Amino acid sequence: MSSRTPQLGDLLIATIESPERIISGFGTVHIPANEFTGVIYKIELDKWGHQEKVHVQWSESVPPGYNHQYGYSGINIHNLRNKFQIIRNGKPVT
């Protein structure tokens, strides 16, 4: 079993739910989530050794909520399985 702790070189897929909805005659329809793909290139640790800032080089557009200065929290990437998928050595990390 592989660790979901982000590592340099991991492929990261961030799935961002769209807050937009379309209201039609059949009710409210949610717009599908968008996926953003990038590679983890820098990890900064806090004074306790936790991954405080995980920086990602995005392949195309940058996901809403991603901060270039702070990146993502490694804890969030580890815990939010519905939002982040990690691919390491060509295989999904579970």
Secondary structure, 3 states (H helix, E strand, C coil): CCCCCCCCCCEEEEEECCCCEEEECCEEEECCCEEEEEEEEEEEECCCCCEEEEEEEECCCCCCCCECCCEECHHHHHHCCCCEEEEECCEEEC
